[in-house]
Amino acid sequence: MTVSVLGAGAFGTALAVTLAQTGPVTLWARDANHAALMQETGRNERRLPGVNLPRKVAATADISVATEAETILLAMPMQQMRGFLATHAELLQGKTLVACSKGIDLESGQGPTALIAAASPSARAAILTGPSFAADIARGLPTALTLACAEDGEALQRELSTPTLRLYRTTDTTGAELGGALKNVIAIAAGVVIGAGLGDSARAALMTRGFAEMSRIATAMGARAETLSGLSGFGDLVLTCTSVQSRNFRYGRALGAGEDFDTSITVEGVATAKAVSILAQKHIIDMPIATMITALADRQITVSEAVQALLSRPLKEE
């Protein structure tokens, strides 16, 4: 099978690098100058500096060329995916489309596979998610991810696995999507805790209660509890709540410390917090952490007010 990665950000580039271990890969960039520079230099210094692109990676800005592949990985920010799918729906019909984004579409409240199904009904939808940083994947460090596909994904699992990228498959696309999306919200909260100087004990408590919050909304929406306990839920939560490589954690840390954050950096957890707060109201699910992150991001409350609100909640059984 032939493979393309649509999106030449850090993660998309890293996926192209590792997939080139097993065969040719087309890497698509929106910007023609960016694609030409990658092809000329064999590097993506703009998004993933210091990493050489294997010769089997061909960079292009021609979407018709990139969509010739049978399997297409969609490595773009979640809030851009619906528009992209609508624009290029015809080119994507009948393909295997693997979303590599973590989040919930703010306007529709849908996850990636639902967006794919709506835009290209004849396409086969899957999602690749789990605890991973682009730099680690690109350097060939061992990484394990979840591949979720409603149909039997064994062939796709073999196709996308590499000597350093180990994939575990599931048919629970809802659980995989929500685990990857919701952990970003909790990672922001963990960053706020550290930025505000509340300590590691408070972070551990926040992560634990955050995981309970994730599980409540996910299972209410049809996810399996064991999926949330796996790589796409708990595994990703641990990584993003404890590493400064996480953009969501760094953003939260800046919030907690009262510092400015680079607005050019995509922080998926902000939009996800807003989207999940709406879903929580719809499903009558208590999600205090997501609610507080939404209020903090919108500057409706201060960090001290958010902390006080959470600490003053009624005592209850675990």
C-alpha positions, 0 to 999 in steps of 0.5 A: 500500500502507498502512504501519504501524510497530510500536514508537515507540522512536527508530528506529521513530519515525524510520522513520515520519517518513521514510516519511511523505514518500511516504504516511500511516503509522501509528505504534504505541506500547505505552503509550496515554498515550505514543501520545496525547501524540505525537498531541497534540503532534506529537512523541516527546519521550520517545524522539526529542526535537526531531523534529516528526512529519509530519501524515501520521504517526498515533500509536495504542496500538490494535494492531488499528488498527495491524495493518490496514496491508498492510506492517508494520515491526516496530521493537522490541528483538530479545528482545521480538519472539518474545513479541510475535509469539506474542501477536499472531499472528492479527492478523499473518497474511497481512501483509508483516512487515519486522523492523527489529531487530538480534540473535539471539533468546537462547532459540531462537537464531533471527533475526527472519525465522525468528521471523516464519515460525514465528509467522505462516506466511502472512506474508511476512517481510523484514528492514531493516538496515544502518548507520543512526542514528535521529537521522540518518534523522529529520533527513532525512540521506542513509541507505542500508540493506539490505532482505532478503527471500527472495522478490522484494523489488523492489516492497517496495524501492520502497514503503519507499524515500524521497528520503533513504532508499535501499534495496538489496535482497538475498535473503540474509536470513541474511547480512543478519540476522547482519551486523546482529546480530554487528556489535553484539558487535564494537561493544561490544568496540571500545568496551571498547578505547577505554574502556580507553585502548588507542587507535585502532590497537587499535580498527582491529585489533579491527574487522578481526579482528571482521569475520573472526569475523563472516564465519566464523560467518555463512558457516558458517550459510549466508550469502553472503560478499558480504552481509557485505561490504555495508551490513548487515555491514561498513557497519554495523560501521564505523558502530557501532564508531566513533560515540558514537551507538551504544548498543553502543559506549557500553556497551563504553566504559563497561565498558572504563573501569569505569563504570556504564551506564544499565540502561534503555538496550537494548544488543542486543549483550549478548544477541547475544554470548551467543546467538552463543557458543552457535551458535559451539560448535554449528558449531565456529567459533572466536569469541574476541571474542564469547566475551570480550564474554560473559564481560565482560558477566557480570563473569566476567573483567576488562578486563585479563584479556580483553585479555591472553587475546586478545593471548596467542593463538597467532600465525597467518597472516591 
